[in-house]
Amino acid sequence: MIAHPPPSLEHLLAAMLAATERLEFQGEQGSGVSSTRRAFQTALTILLARERGGSAAAFERLREVQTLLAAQPWAAAAPIAERSMDIAQAENELARVLYQNELALCETNAVLDARGVKALCDWEFADLTRASNAVGTAQEVADLSIDATKLQAYLQDRFKEPSLTVTECRQQMGGFGKETYLFSVQGQRLAGDFVMRRDHPIELIPGACHRVAKEFHVIKAVRDEGFPSPDALWVDTEHALLPGGDFIVMRRSPGAAGGTLQGAGAAPSPALNDQLGTVMGRLHSLPPLTRLGTLNESIRPELWTESSAEVLRIYLREFRSMLLTQAHAPSLATVALFNWLLANVPETGARPCLIHGDIGFHNMLLENGEMTALLDWESSQIGHPGQDLAYVYNAGHASLDWPRVMRAYQAAGGTPLSDRELLYFRIMMLGRLLVTLNIGPARLFTGEVDSVKLLNAEMVFRPPVFRQVAELLERYESLYGAGGQGA
């Protein structure tokens, strides 16, 4: 008999990580950032890094934060931890210190200059990429998936047509905030190709129109104004035959996705550059859509009459508050960034308008190089037009003819931004993304949802955003000074 060494968790995790390449996940192909395979690989990588680093690595992270905070007058007390702490104790102490200092930043309204916010972003980027955060255990949950059989029973009941048939039903991969199903129906009262967008059973991101019951009204309103939004047929909040989140059913628009979160799948044609600018210009020059009434804190009648600067301040305060009042991974860099944003709100002449909030090639359907539909209005709000312009610039400026987009935008009634305003709004939209990539995945760690691919939002997407914010803050400082009250 040949003896073997005691079981090693490190070796076991490494073996499991290697095995993920050979596993098959039902209904999925590939290993992109929204895939279950990638989420398993991310989770195992985190656990492996944690096991290899041990308590010494956890203690070192705590010492780094203490050093980072030592010179800050607003910082809450952070006593030096004992080296006798184990991994869990050191990580709990780190979370406590970070959360106390988040509150101190918020309560004192301390405004760090761009260099100070950049230092926090740099540290958080480095910390996240070490993949050393602890991960909670998965919990067993009910099967809330949708297949052709379940969907057919629901539609037969809804339309009182027993012979109605669902000929195809498949879940569309991609996206973190909603489940998307493509299905086809043959029947007398309903026939054709359709899309269902379904909420998670619990609200991942509070506010805005992240619940389909609110998004539905915005989609209908902008389509009535002639915008290329989907043809939304109904929203269902009472669906006993399809337990789970609420959902919208829409007719499937022609075309295919124009790209991903990272940019266009192919170089946009001159006509698409013109069309994109025109669509945004028309959207931002619409009269107030007061018929939407009060949908949420970001779409309510009194905001139409506020200045755009005040609407921005309200939104930024609400987003900062949302981070601190929801389950989240403590992030000093994010709170410091929002304090900086609040202190540097541009005082422009632009009036508040309806914005889409997520215009990118991942949300455009294209056919023969032209946009057939602008999808996913869940981030819509009454805001500043600069938010949409900056989001589009962040998502696709490398492939767009930006001067051409802006000429079409201005011709359609939009007001262009100065270079300084564009840079500010680029930083702001990345700050918003940092919050959503934080509190959404936190639902996984608290056991409220079981969508393991949310881990990719936390560990794959969030670190590069900190790096982008740091780079843009450095550019802002070099061009306009460090920023601060009255900058």
Backbone torsions as a table, in degrees:
resi	resn	phi	psi	omega
1	MET	NA	137.2	177.4
2	ILE	-103.6	121.8	-179.6
3	ALA	-72.3	150.3	174.8
4	HIS	-120.9	156.7	-178.1
5	PRO	-68.6	164.7	177.7
6	PRO	-56.9	150.8	179.7
7	PRO	-53.9	137.1	-179.7
8	SER	-116.7	119.0	178.1
9	LEU	-63.4	-35.3	179.5
10	GLU	-61.0	-45.9	-178.8
11	HIS	-68.3	-36.9	179.0
12	LEU	-63.7	-44.9	179.3
13	LEU	-63.6	-39.8	178.7
14	ALA	-63.2	-39.3	178.8
15	ALA	-67.6	-40.3	178.2
16	MET	-64.4	-38.9	179.1
17	LEU	-62.6	-43.0	178.5
18	ALA	-64.7	-34.0	-176.3
19	ALA	-71.6	-21.1	-177.5
20	THR	-60.7	-26.4	179.6
21	GLU	-67.6	-20.5	-176.7
22	ARG	-102.1	-3.9	-179.0
23	LEU	-81.9	153.2	175.6
24	GLU	-115.6	136.6	179.8
25	PHE	-115.8	121.3	-173.4
26	GLN	-55.6	129.0	175.5
27	GLY	80.7	3.3	-177.9
28	GLU	-123.2	147.3	173.4
29	GLN	-130.9	145.2	177.4
30	GLY	84.1	-178.1	-177.5
31	SER	-138.8	40.9	178.5
32	GLY	-68.8	178.4	-172.4
33	VAL	-69.2	-15.9	177.7
34	SER	-99.0	8.5	-176.1
35	SER	-89.0	154.3	175.4
36	THR	-65.0	-37.4	178.6
37	ARG	-56.9	-47.5	-178.9
38	ARG	-63.9	-35.6	179.0
39	ALA	-65.3	-41.7	176.7
40	PHE	-62.1	-42.4	179.7
41	GLN	-63.3	-40.8	178.5
42	THR	-63.0	-46.1	-178.8
43	ALA	-61.2	-45.2	-178.8
44	LEU	-67.7	-34.7	177.1
45	THR	-63.7	-42.4	178.2
46	ILE	-60.4	-49.0	-178.4
47	LEU	-64.1	-38.4	179.5
48	LEU	-65.9	-43.7	178.3
49	ALA	-63.1	-39.7	179.7
50	ARG	-65.0	-42.2	-179.4
51	GLU	-66.1	-41.5	-179.0
52	ARG	-69.7	-36.6	-177.5
53	GLY	-74.9	-35.2	178.9
54	GLY	64.6	-164.9	-176.4
55	SER	-67.4	-27.8	-179.9
56	ALA	-62.2	-41.3	179.4
57	ALA	-67.3	-40.7	179.1
58	ALA	-63.8	-40.7	178.4
59	PHE	-64.4	-40.1	-179.0
60	GLU	-64.3	-38.2	176.8
61	ARG	-60.5	-42.0	179.9
62	LEU	-64.8	-41.2	178.6
63	ARG	-64.3	-37.5	177.9
64	GLU	-60.4	-44.0	-179.9
65	VAL	-65.5	-41.2	178.9
66	GLN	-61.1	-40.2	177.1
67	THR	-66.1	-41.1	-178.9
68	LEU	-62.2	-34.2	-175.2
69	LEU	-91.5	-12.2	-169.6
70	ALA	-56.5	-36.7	-174.9
71	ALA	-94.1	6.5	-175.4
72	GLN	-94.0	120.7	-177.9
73	PRO	-66.0	-22.8	-178.0
74	TRP	-87.7	-9.5	-170.0
75	ALA	-68.0	139.3	173.8
76	ALA	-75.2	157.9	-177.7
77	ALA	-58.9	136.2	179.2
78	ALA	-133.3	85.3	-177.1
79	PRO	-61.7	148.9	178.3
80	ILE	-68.1	128.8	-177.1
81	ALA	-79.6	158.8	177.2
82	GLU	-82.3	140.0	178.9
83	ARG	-68.2	-12.0	179.0
84	SER	-75.9	-6.9	179.2
85	MET	-61.9	142.8	171.9
86	ASP	-86.8	-178.4	-175.2
87	ILE	-58.0	-50.4	-176.1
88	ALA	-62.5	-42.1	-180.0
89	GLN	-63.4	-43.0	-179.8
90	ALA	-65.6	-40.3	179.8
91	GLU	-68.7	-38.4	176.4
92	ASN	-64.3	-40.5	178.6
93	GLU	-65.4	-40.2	177.6
94	LEU	-62.0	-45.1	179.3
95	ALA	-61.0	-40.4	179.7
96	ARG	-63.7	-45.5	-179.8
97	VAL	-62.3	-45.2	-179.4
98	LEU	-63.4	-43.2	-178.4
99	TYR	-67.0	-42.5	178.1
100	GLN	-58.9	-38.4	-178.3
101	ASN	-79.2	-27.0	168.7
102	GLU	-57.9	-49.4	-179.0
103	LEU	-62.9	-40.1	179.2
104	ALA	-62.8	-42.1	177.0
105	LEU	-60.0	-43.7	-176.9
106	CYS	-70.7	-46.1	-175.2
107	GLU	-68.3	-34.9	179.8
108	THR	-86.8	-11.1	-175.3
109	ASN	52.9	34.2	179.7
110	ALA	-63.1	132.9	-179.9
111	VAL	-111.3	109.6	175.2
112	LEU	-81.8	148.6	174.5
113	ASP	-73.7	174.7	-175.6
114	ALA	-57.4	-35.4	-179.1
115	ARG	-66.0	-39.6	-180.0
116	GLY	-67.6	-41.5	177.4
117	VAL	-65.5	-38.8	179.3
118	LYS	-60.8	-39.9	-179.9
119	ALA	-62.1	-40.4	177.9
120	LEU	-67.3	-40.9	177.9
121	CYS	-62.5	-42.2	-179.8
122	ASP	-61.4	-42.9	-179.5
123	TRP	-65.5	-43.4	-176.7
124	GLU	-67.7	-35.2	175.3
125	PHE	-60.7	-48.1	-179.0
126	ALA	-63.9	-39.0	-178.2
127	ASP	-66.9	-44.0	-179.3
128	LEU	-66.3	-37.9	-177.3
129	THR	-73.8	-11.4	171.9
130	ARG	-77.8	-8.6	176.3
131	ALA	51.7	49.0	-175.2
132	SER	-113.4	12.8	176.4
133	ASN	-76.2	144.7	176.8
134	ALA	-74.6	151.5	-178.5
135	VAL	-123.9	132.6	178.1
136	GLY	-72.5	164.8	-179.9
137	THR	-82.7	147.7	178.6
138	ALA	-70.0	148.1	179.1
139	GLN	-117.6	146.1	-179.7
140	GLU	-69.9	133.1	179.9
141	VAL	-132.4	165.0	-179.4
142	ALA	-69.1	154.3	177.4
143	ASP	-80.2	105.9	-179.0
144	LEU	-108.0	15.6	-178.9
145	SER	-69.2	160.9	179.5
146	ILE	-115.8	133.6	172.6
147	ASP	-131.1	178.9	-175.2
148	ALA	-60.9	-38.1	-178.0
149	THR	-65.3	-48.3	179.7
150	LYS	-63.5	-44.8	-178.1
151	LEU	-64.7	-40.8	179.1
152	GLN	-61.9	-43.6	178.4
153	ALA	-60.7	-41.4	178.9
154	TYR	-63.5	-47.5	-176.9
155	LEU	-68.9	-37.7	176.2
156	GLN	-60.3	-40.3	179.2
157	ASP	-70.8	-42.7	-177.1
158	ARG	-64.7	-41.9	-176.0
159	PHE	-99.0	4.1	178.3
160	LYS	51.4	48.0	-177.8
161	GLU	-135.3	91.7	-176.1
162	PRO	-61.6	-22.8	-177.6
163	SER	-88.7	-5.0	179.0
164	LEU	-59.7	138.4	-175.2
165	THR	-128.2	133.7	171.2
166	VAL	-92.9	112.7	-175.0
167	THR	-90.1	-16.8	179.2
168	GLU	-154.5	140.9	173.2
169	CYS	-154.2	118.6	178.9
170	ARG	-145.5	144.0	178.9
171	GLN	-81.5	135.5	178.6
172	GLN	-88.0	125.0	178.1
173	MET	-75.8	158.0	178.8
174	GLY	105.6	151.6	180.0
175	GLY	84.3	148.9	-178.9
176	PHE	-114.9	-27.7	-170.8
177	GLY	-85.1	-20.8	-176.4
178	LYS	-141.0	159.3	166.7
179	GLU	-96.5	138.1	-179.9
180	THR	-123.6	128.5	178.7
181	TYR	-121.9	135.4	172.3
182	LEU	-103.4	131.3	179.8
183	PHE	-146.7	157.5	179.2
184	SER	-125.4	146.1	-173.6
185	VAL	-134.0	140.7	168.7
186	GLN	-117.7	123.3	-178.9
187	GLY	-174.1	173.4	178.7
188	GLN	-81.9	-42.1	-175.3
189	ARG	-93.8	-15.2	176.6
190	LEU	-149.9	127.8	179.4
191	ALA	-153.2	145.6	176.9
192	GLY	126.7	-162.2	-178.6
193	ASP	-109.4	136.6	-171.3
194	PHE	-138.5	165.9	176.2
195	VAL	-128.5	135.6	171.9
196	MET	-114.6	128.9	172.0
197	ARG	-112.7	123.2	-172.2
198	ARG	-121.2	136.6	174.4
199	ASP	-66.3	154.1	161.8
200	HIS	-66.4	152.8	-180.0
201	PRO	-55.5	-31.4	174.6
202	ILE	-115.9	157.4	-175.1
203	GLU	-78.1	112.8	-179.8
204	LEU	-67.7	-49.0	-178.2
205	ILE	-119.4	110.6	179.7
206	PRO	-65.7	156.2	173.6
207	GLY	81.1	-169.5	-176.0
208	ALA	47.6	-146.7	179.7
209	CYS	-113.8	38.5	-176.6
210	HIS	-71.8	-11.6	172.2
211	ARG	-98.4	135.2	-172.5
212	VAL	-62.5	-26.7	179.3
213	ALA	-62.2	-26.3	176.7
214	LYS	-91.8	-42.3	-179.5
215	GLU	-59.1	-35.9	-178.7
216	PHE	-53.9	-44.2	-177.3
217	HIS	-67.1	-36.4	178.4
218	VAL	-68.5	-44.3	179.1
219	ILE	-58.3	-44.6	179.7
220	LYS	-64.4	-42.5	-176.9
221	ALA	-64.8	-44.9	-177.4
222	VAL	-73.4	-30.8	175.8
223	ARG	-66.2	-37.9	176.7
224	ASP	-61.8	-26.2	178.5
225	GLU	-86.6	3.0	176.5
226	GLY	92.1	14.1	179.7
227	PHE	-82.6	151.1	-180.0
228	PRO	-78.1	63.6	175.9
229	SER	-101.0	163.7	-177.6
230	PRO	-63.2	158.3	175.4
231	ASP	-87.4	92.4	-177.2
232	ALA	-80.5	123.7	-174.3
233	LEU	-91.6	-49.1	178.2
234	TRP	-157.7	159.6	173.3
235	VAL	-120.8	136.5	-176.1
236	ASP	-121.7	120.0	175.4
237	THR	-110.9	1.5	177.0
238	GLU	-133.3	100.5	-167.9
239	HIS	-144.4	69.6	-175.2
240	ALA	-59.2	-30.4	-177.8
241	LEU	-81.0	-11.5	175.7
242	LEU	-129.5	72.4	-177.8
243	PRO	-61.2	145.1	-177.1
244	GLY	134.7	-150.2	-177.4
245	GLY	-77.1	161.4	174.4
246	ASP	-66.9	162.4	-175.9
247	PHE	-151.1	156.4	171.6
248	ILE	-107.8	141.7	170.7
249	VAL	-113.3	129.6	-177.9
250	MET	-131.3	152.4	170.7
251	ARG	-68.8	142.0	-178.9
252	ARG	-72.8	123.2	178.6
253	SER	-79.2	150.2	178.6
254	PRO	-69.3	156.6	176.1
255	GLY	105.5	178.6	-179.8
256	ALA	-131.9	160.2	-179.5
257	ALA	-56.1	137.5	-176.4
258	GLY	-80.0	-6.9	-178.9
259	GLY	166.9	-151.7	-178.1
260	THR	-127.2	-175.6	175.6
261	LEU	-58.8	-25.9	-176.7
262	GLN	-84.6	-11.8	178.4
263	GLY	146.6	-170.4	-175.6
264	ALA	-73.3	147.1	175.5
265	GLY	-74.2	-27.0	177.1
266	ALA	-146.7	158.2	-178.0
267	ALA	-57.9	123.0	-179.8
268	PRO	-63.0	141.3	177.5
269	SER	-71.4	160.6	174.1
270	PRO	-54.6	-37.3	180.0
271	ALA	-64.8	-36.9	179.4
272	LEU	-70.6	-36.8	174.1
273	ASN	-59.0	-44.6	178.6
274	ASP	-64.1	-44.0	-176.9
275	GLN	-63.9	-41.4	179.3
276	LEU	-62.3	-46.6	178.0
277	GLY	-62.1	-40.6	-179.5
278	THR	-65.3	-44.5	-179.6
279	VAL	-60.5	-44.8	179.7
280	MET	-67.4	-40.0	179.0
281	GLY	-62.7	-41.6	178.2
282	ARG	-66.5	-41.4	-180.0
283	LEU	-61.8	-46.0	-174.6
284	HIS	-75.9	-14.9	179.1
285	SER	-103.0	7.5	174.9
286	LEU	-62.3	148.6	171.3
287	PRO	-67.4	161.6	179.7
288	PRO	-54.3	128.2	179.3
289	LEU	-88.0	67.2	-175.2
290	THR	-65.9	-18.3	179.3
291	ARG	-66.3	-14.6	175.2
292	LEU	-70.3	-19.1	177.8
293	GLY	62.8	-141.1	178.5
294	THR	-104.9	102.8	176.4
295	LEU	-92.7	-36.3	-177.8
296	ASN	-165.8	-172.1	-177.7
297	GLU	-67.9	-18.2	-177.8
298	SER	-103.8	-5.5	173.3
299	ILE	-132.5	96.0	178.7
300	ARG	-150.1	151.7	-168.3
301	PRO	-54.7	-40.1	-173.4
302	GLU	-68.0	-19.8	-178.7
303	LEU	-71.6	-25.3	-179.9
304	TRP	-62.5	-25.8	-175.4
305	THR	-101.1	-2.5	177.3
306	GLU	-77.8	164.2	171.0
307	SER	-72.2	154.8	179.9
308	SER	-63.3	-33.3	178.9
309	ALA	-65.1	-41.6	-179.8
310	GLU	-68.8	-38.8	176.3
311	VAL	-59.8	-39.9	177.6
312	LEU	-63.5	-44.4	-179.2
313	ARG	-61.9	-43.0	178.2
314	ILE	-59.5	-45.9	-177.6
315	TYR	-64.7	-44.3	-178.9
316	LEU	-64.5	-41.6	177.9
317	ARG	-63.8	-41.0	-179.6
318	GLU	-65.4	-39.3	-179.8
319	PHE	-68.8	-40.6	176.9
320	ARG	-63.1	-42.9	178.6
321	SER	-63.8	-39.2	179.8
322	MET	-60.7	-41.4	178.6
323	LEU	-59.1	-46.7	-172.3
324	LEU	-77.4	-20.7	-177.3
325	THR	-100.3	-6.4	177.3
326	GLN	-105.9	159.2	172.3
327	ALA	-58.8	131.5	-176.9
328	HIS	-161.8	165.0	171.1
329	ALA	-84.0	117.8	-176.9
330	PRO	-51.3	135.6	-175.2
331	SER	-145.0	96.9	176.2
332	LEU	-60.7	-39.2	-178.1
333	ALA	-59.5	-41.0	-177.7
334	THR	-68.2	-43.5	179.1
335	VAL	-65.1	-43.6	178.4
336	ALA	-61.1	-38.4	178.8
337	LEU	-63.1	-43.7	-179.9
338	PHE	-67.5	-34.2	173.9
339	ASN	-62.2	-42.4	178.5
340	TRP	-63.7	-43.3	179.3
341	LEU	-61.2	-42.7	179.7
342	LEU	-64.0	-35.0	-178.4
343	ALA	-78.0	-12.9	-174.8
344	ASN	-123.6	23.3	178.8
345	VAL	-57.3	126.2	179.7
346	PRO	-72.7	135.0	176.9
347	GLU	-91.6	89.8	-177.0
348	THR	-108.4	167.6	178.9
349	GLY	-85.8	-2.7	-178.6
350	ALA	-64.2	140.3	177.9
351	ARG	-91.0	155.2	176.0
352	PRO	-59.7	146.2	-178.9
353	CYS	-149.9	169.7	173.7
354	LEU	-75.5	128.5	175.1
355	ILE	-117.4	153.6	178.3
356	HIS	-78.2	-46.2	174.1
357	GLY	89.3	-7.3	-176.6
358	ASP	-152.5	42.7	-178.4
359	ILE	-80.9	111.4	177.5
360	GLY	-153.6	170.8	-177.5
361	PHE	-65.2	-22.6	177.2
362	HIS	-69.2	-19.2	-179.2
363	ASN	-110.7	16.2	176.2
364	MET	-113.3	132.2	168.2
365	LEU	-95.9	129.6	-177.4
366	LEU	-119.9	142.1	174.0
367	GLU	-139.4	123.7	-176.4
368	ASN	54.1	38.0	175.0
369	GLY	80.7	2.5	-179.9
370	GLU	-120.3	150.2	-178.1
371	MET	-74.6	127.3	175.5
372	THR	-102.6	-23.2	179.6
373	ALA	-160.4	143.5	171.9
374	LEU	-106.2	116.4	-170.1
375	LEU	-96.0	171.8	165.9
376	ASP	55.7	81.5	179.6
377	TRP	-95.2	23.6	-174.3
378	GLU	-70.9	-19.2	179.5
379	SER	-99.0	9.8	-177.5
380	SER	-66.3	149.4	-177.7
381	GLN	-164.2	170.2	166.5
382	ILE	-85.5	118.3	-174.4
383	GLY	-153.4	-157.6	-179.6
384	HIS	-99.6	135.8	-179.8
385	PRO	-56.6	-25.4	178.6
386	GLY	-60.2	-25.3	179.1
387	GLN	-64.7	-46.0	177.8
388	ASP	-65.9	-45.2	-177.5
389	LEU	-60.9	-43.1	-178.7
390	ALA	-69.1	-36.9	179.1
391	TYR	-63.6	-44.7	178.3
392	VAL	-62.3	-42.1	-179.5
393	TYR	-62.8	-46.1	178.5
394	ASN	-59.7	-40.7	-172.7
395	ALA	-80.0	-29.0	-169.7
396	GLY	-145.5	12.2	-173.4
397	HIS	-64.4	-24.5	-178.7
398	ALA	-65.9	-26.7	-178.2
399	SER	-108.9	-9.9	-178.8
400	LEU	-90.1	153.6	167.7
401	ASP	-90.0	85.9	-169.1
402	TRP	-60.2	-44.0	177.1
403	PRO	-57.4	-36.6	179.3
404	ARG	-68.4	-42.7	177.2
405	VAL	-57.4	-43.9	-176.3
406	MET	-71.8	-31.2	175.5
407	ARG	-64.7	-43.3	177.9
408	ALA	-67.0	-36.9	178.7
409	TYR	-61.6	-47.4	-179.0
410	GLN	-67.0	-38.5	179.5
411	ALA	-65.1	-27.2	-179.7
412	ALA	-89.9	6.6	175.5
413	GLY	109.1	-1.4	-179.4
414	GLY	-81.5	153.3	178.0
415	THR	-103.5	118.9	-177.0
416	PRO	-68.0	160.4	178.7
417	LEU	-97.0	153.1	167.9
418	SER	-73.2	165.6	179.0
419	ASP	-60.5	-39.1	-179.8
420	ARG	-66.6	-42.2	179.1
421	GLU	-64.4	-41.7	178.9
422	LEU	-61.1	-42.2	179.6
423	LEU	-64.4	-42.2	177.9
424	TYR	-59.4	-48.8	-176.5
425	PHE	-69.5	-29.2	173.8
426	ARG	-62.3	-44.0	178.1
427	ILE	-65.1	-41.2	-179.2
428	MET	-61.7	-44.6	-177.2
429	MET	-69.3	-30.2	173.4
430	LEU	-70.0	-35.3	175.5
431	GLY	-62.8	-42.2	176.1
432	ARG	-59.8	-41.7	-180.0
433	LEU	-63.4	-37.7	178.3
434	LEU	-60.1	-37.5	179.8
435	VAL	-68.9	-47.6	-177.0
436	THR	-66.6	-34.3	178.3
437	LEU	-75.6	-6.9	178.0
438	ASN	-97.5	-56.3	-172.5
439	ILE	-78.1	-24.6	176.0
440	GLY	-63.8	-56.2	177.8
441	PRO	-61.8	-24.8	179.6
442	ALA	-59.3	-27.1	177.7
443	ARG	-63.5	-28.0	176.9
444	LEU	-70.9	-42.1	-177.8
445	PHE	-71.2	-26.5	177.7
446	THR	-86.9	-4.7	178.8
447	GLY	83.0	10.1	-179.0
448	GLU	-76.3	-28.0	176.2
449	VAL	-133.2	161.7	-179.7
450	ASP	-119.1	15.4	179.6
451	SER	-76.4	93.9	-173.0
452	VAL	-64.6	-20.3	179.6
453	LYS	-68.8	-13.2	173.6
454	LEU	-61.0	-24.6	177.9
455	LEU	-60.1	-31.8	178.3
456	ASN	-66.2	-34.5	176.7
457	ALA	-62.0	-40.8	-178.6
458	GLU	-70.4	-46.4	-167.3
459	MET	-105.5	-18.2	179.7
460	VAL	-101.4	-44.9	-175.5
461	PHE	-85.7	-39.8	-171.2
462	ARG	-66.8	-42.8	-179.0
463	PRO	-56.2	-46.9	179.4
464	PRO	-63.1	-26.4	178.6
465	VAL	-67.3	-40.1	174.9
466	PHE	-58.9	-41.5	179.7
467	ARG	-63.4	-42.1	178.5
468	GLN	-62.9	-44.2	179.7
469	VAL	-60.3	-45.3	180.0
470	ALA	-59.3	-42.7	-179.7
471	GLU	-65.8	-41.4	-179.1
472	LEU	-70.5	-35.5	176.0
473	LEU	-64.4	-38.9	177.3
474	GLU	-63.3	-40.4	177.5
475	ARG	-66.3	-41.5	179.2
476	TYR	-59.9	-45.3	-179.2
477	GLU	-62.9	-42.0	-178.2
478	SER	-66.2	-30.9	-177.5
479	LEU	-90.8	-37.9	-168.9
480	TYR	-129.0	6.7	-176.1
481	GLY	92.7	171.6	-172.3
482	ALA	-69.6	-20.1	-178.4
483	GLY	86.2	166.7	-176.6
484	GLY	148.6	-173.9	-178.8
485	GLN	-57.6	124.0	177.5
486	GLY	84.0	4.3	-179.8
487	ALA	-67.4	NA	NA
